[in-house]
């Protein structure tokens, strides 16, 4: 059964506005705020190991016809020279051809055009997301978070499989865990410039947008699911996806993440189970739920 208890958004416009704020500031915060317009030109995208333009539009891992279609839909012109640069790279994926794109590809004229190109690209990702997940998820905070991740990681990325399966299985707690702790491919990078911290912050924000708890009151089933997830992952090693180990390296409560540590996130579920199952006995430690 697909994910239930969605925190739906009443209009498509409101949904798109929420989605776009998260995506744009995550893909290019300088361009989004107008503080740094260098993103209008092609630039190296260390998180993807590619070259992007504007709000994360990948120039290397999409075909020239696809990019041309996005430009046309955005009311922009992809010059013959730019098309040749892309075709040259597709024919021979060398560092020289990659550098030629960085040096010679035409920058976007302004932030408005960058937004128009982004809109054309994200519309395609919305449709691809429906196909990938296998059902049409209503406009909601959950959908906005998932589309942000898919846009960032790529629709065909095999590492998305556990997350999307949890969404199909209506396992909200597992999906939340996958977003927050298991979608940072740079987590082992030792150089801060490689973007591991920034990607961790993004995933914390997306997990909060998705929500550990759905709409409405917390149920027994919801609470057990949250504590079951916590019990399963809390003490694993960093390389195994351990929650405490990950948060020890990447703080969720920093200003760029704006989240809370795991103990605060699971507290509503913990309190619910104590209130309903402790039979009046005081419990001041952790509440754990087995996998069965």
C-alpha positions in Angstrom: 0.0 0.0 0.0 1.5 3.4 -1.0 2.4 5.9 1.7 -0.6 7.2 3.7 -1.4 10.0 6.1 0.1 12.5 3.7 0.4 16.2 4.7 -1.3 17.3 1.5 -1.1 20.8 0.0 -4.3 22.2 -1.3 -3.2 23.8 -4.6 -0.6 23.0 -7.2 0.8 26.5 -7.0 1.4 26.2 -3.2 3.0 22.8 -3.7 5.3 24.0 -6.5 6.3 27.0 -4.4 7.2 24.8 -1.4 9.1 22.4 -3.6 11.0 25.1 -5.5 12.2 26.9 -2.4 13.8 23.8 -1.1 15.2 22.7 -4.4 16.5 26.1 -5.5 18.3 27.0 -2.2 19.8 23.5 -2.1 20.9 23.5 -5.7 22.3 27.0 -5.8 21.7 29.2 -2.7 23.8 32.1 -4.1 21.7 32.3 -7.2 18.5 31.8 -5.2 19.3 34.8 -3.0 20.9 36.9 -5.7 24.2 37.1 -3.8 26.2 35.1 -6.3 25.3 34.9 -9.9 28.2 32.8 -11.0 25.7 29.9 -11.2 24.3 31.4 -14.4 27.5 30.0 -16.1 28.4 26.3 -16.3 30.2 25.2 -13.1 31.5 22.0 -11.6 29.0 20.1 -9.5 31.2 18.2 -7.0 28.2 16.4 -5.6 27.4 14.8 -8.9 30.9 14.8 -10.4 29.4 16.7 -13.3 28.9 20.2 -14.7 25.7 22.1 -14.0 24.1 25.4 -15.0 21.6 27.4 -13.1 19.7 25.4 -10.5 21.5 22.1 -10.9 20.7 21.4 -14.5 23.1 18.7 -15.4 24.9 19.3 -18.7 26.8 16.0 -18.9 24.4 13.3 -17.8 21.5 14.4 -20.0 21.4 14.1 -23.8 21.8 17.1 -26.0 18.2 16.6 -27.4 16.9 16.5 -23.8 18.7 19.7 -22.9 17.6 21.4 -26.1 14.0 20.5 -25.3 14.3 22.0 -21.8 15.8 25.2 -23.3 13.0 25.5 -25.9 10.3 25.0 -23.2 11.9 27.7 -21.1 11.9 30.1 -24.1 15.7 30.0 -24.4 18.0 29.3 -27.3 20.7 26.6 -27.2 23.1 27.9 -29.8 24.7 25.7 -32.4 28.0 26.2 -30.7 26.7 25.1 -27.4 25.1 22.0 -29.0 28.5 21.1 -30.6 30.2 21.4 -27.2 27.7 18.9 -25.7 27.9 16.6 -28.7 31.7 16.6 -28.5 31.6 15.6 -24.8 29.1 12.8 -25.5 31.3 11.5 -28.3 34.5 11.6 -26.2 34.1 12.1 -22.4 37.5 13.7 -21.9 38.6 16.3 -19.4 39.5 18.5 -22.3 35.9 18.4 -23.7 34.5 19.0 -20.2 36.7 22.0 -19.7 35.6 23.4 -23.1 32.0 23.4 -21.8 33.1 25.3 -18.7 35.0 27.8 -20.8 32.8 28.3 -23.8 29.2 27.3 -23.0 26.9 30.3 -23.0 25.8 31.5 -19.5 22.1 31.9 -18.8 21.1 35.6 -19.2 19.7 36.2 -15.7 18.0 34.7 -12.7 14.6 34.8 -14.3 15.8 32.6 -17.2 17.5 30.3 -14.7 14.2 29.8 -13.0 12.4 29.2 -16.3 14.9 26.5 -17.2 14.6 24.9 -13.8 10.8 24.8 -14.1 11.1 23.0 -17.4 13.5 20.4 -15.9 11.6 19.8 -12.7 8.3 19.3 -14.6 10.0 16.4 -16.3 11.3 15.0 -13.0 7.8 15.2 -11.6 6.5 12.8 -14.3 9.5 10.6 -14.1 9.0 10.3 -10.3 5.4 9.1 -10.8 6.7 6.4 -13.1 9.6 5.4 -10.8 7.6 5.1 -7.6 4.8 3.4 -9.4 1.8 5.6 -8.4 0.8 9.2 -8.4 1.5 10.7 -5.0 -0.8 13.7 -4.2 0.8 17.1 -3.9 2.1 17.1 -0.4 5.1 17.8 1.8 6.2 14.2 1.4 6.1 14.5 -2.4 8.1 17.8 -2.4 10.8 16.2 -0.3 11.1 13.1 -2.5 11.2 15.1 -5.7 14.0 17.2 -4.2 16.0 14.0 -3.6 15.3 12.5 -7.0 16.2 15.8 -8.7 19.5 15.8 -6.8 20.5 12.2 -7.0 19.1 11.3 -10.5 15.9 9.3 -11.3 17.7 6.1 -12.2 20.1 6.0 -9.2 20.0 2.5 -7.8 20.8 3.8 -4.3 17.3 5.3 -4.2 15.7 1.8 -4.2 15.4 1.3 -0.4 13.8 4.7 0.0 11.3 4.3 -2.8 10.4 0.8 -1.6 9.7 2.1 1.8 7.4 4.7 0.3 5.6 1.9 -1.7 5.3 -0.2 1.5 3.8 2.7 3.5 6.7 2.5 5.9 7.1 6.1 6.8 9.7 5.6 9.5 12.0 3.6 7.2 11.6 6.1 4.4 12.5 9.0 6.8 15.5 7.1 7.9 16.6 6.5 4.3 16.3 10.2 3.5 18.1 11.4 6.6 20.9 8.9 7.0 21.3 6.9 3.8 21.2 9.3 0.9 24.5 11.1 1.4 27.0 9.5 -1.1 29.7 11.9 0.0 29.6 10.9 3.7 33.0 9.4 3.7 34.7 12.4 2.0 37.5 13.9 4.2 37.7 17.3 2.4 34.8 19.6 3.4 35.0 21.1 -0.1 33.7 17.9 -1.4 30.3 18.8 -0.1 29.5 16.0 2.5 28.4 18.5 5.2 26.2 20.5 2.8 24.6 17.3 1.5 24.0 16.1 5.1 22.3 19.4 5.9 20.1 19.1 2.8 19.0 15.6 3.8 18.1 16.7 7.3 15.9 19.4 5.8 14.3 17.1 3.3 13.6 14.5 6.1 12.0 17.2 8.2 9.9 18.2 5.2 8.9 14.6 4.6 8.1 14.1 8.2 8.7 11.2 10.6 5.0 11.4 11.5 2.1 11.8 9.1 -1.0 13.9 9.2 -3.3 13.5 12.2 -2.8 12.1 15.7 0.0 9.6 16.3 -1.2 6.1 16.5 0.1 2.9 18.2 1.2 1.6 14.8 3.0 4.9 13.9 4.8 4.9 17.3 5.9 1.3 17.1 7.2 1.9 13.5 9.3 4.9 14.7 10.8 3.0 17.6 11.3 -0.1 15.6 13.3 1.9 13.1 15.3 3.6 15.9 16.0 0.2 17.5 17.2 -1.3 14.3 19.7 1.5 13.3 20.6 3.4 16.5 23.9 1.6 17.4 25.2 0.4 14.0 28.6 1.7 12.9 28.9 4.8 10.7 29.6 2.6 7.6 26.6 0.4 8.4 24.3 3.4 8.6 24.1 3.9 12.3 22.0 6.8 13.5 24.1 7.9 16.5 27.4 7.5 14.6 26.1 9.6 11.6 24.8 12.4 13.9 28.1 12.4 15.7 29.8 13.3 12.4 27.1 15.5 10.9 25.1 17.5 13.4 21.4 17.8 12.6 21.0 20.9 14.9 23.4 23.2 13.1 22.0 26.4 11.5 22.3 25.1 8.0 20.4 21.9 8.9 17.9 23.3 11.3 16.8 20.0 12.6 16.9 18.2 15.9 18.9 15.2 17.2 17.3 11.8 17.0 16.2 11.7 20.7 14.0 14.8 20.1 12.6 13.4 16.9 11.5 10.1 18.4 10.2 11.7 21.6 6.5 11.9 20.5 6.5 8.2 19.6 8.2 7.3 22.9 5.8 9.3 25.0 2.8 7.8 23.1 3.9 4.2 23.8 4.7 5.0 27.5 1.3 6.6 27.9 -0.6 3.7 26.3 1.5 0.6 27.4 3.5 1.4 30.6 0.4 0.7 32.8 1.3 3.5 35.1 4.9 2.4 35.6 7.5 5.2 35.4 10.0 4.8 32.5 12.9 7.1 32.2 15.1 5.2 29.8 14.9 4.4 26.1 11.9 2.6 24.7 12.9 -0.1 22.1 10.7 -2.1 19.8 11.8 -5.3 18.2 11.8 -6.0 14.4 9.0 -8.7 14.8 
